[in-house]
Amino acid sequence: MPPRVEYAITEEGFELKPVLISISMWGAKHKQKHTGIVMDIAACTTPVEVK
C-alpha cells in the first residue's frame, strides 16, 4: 500500500476555482446538447458569473 499523502491547496491554486467552475459549466452546457447528460454543480459554494 502506498504511503498516505496529504495535499493542501495554495492560495494561488484556490484562485483557480472560478476558472475551473466556468470550464465545468461550459462543458455541461455542450455535453447536454449532444448526449442529454447534465452535470450537477449545485454543490459549488462560490458564485460564478460568466460573461
Secondary structure, DSSP 8 states (H G I E B T S, - for coil): ----------HHHHTTHHHHHHHHHHHHHHHHHHH------TT--S-----
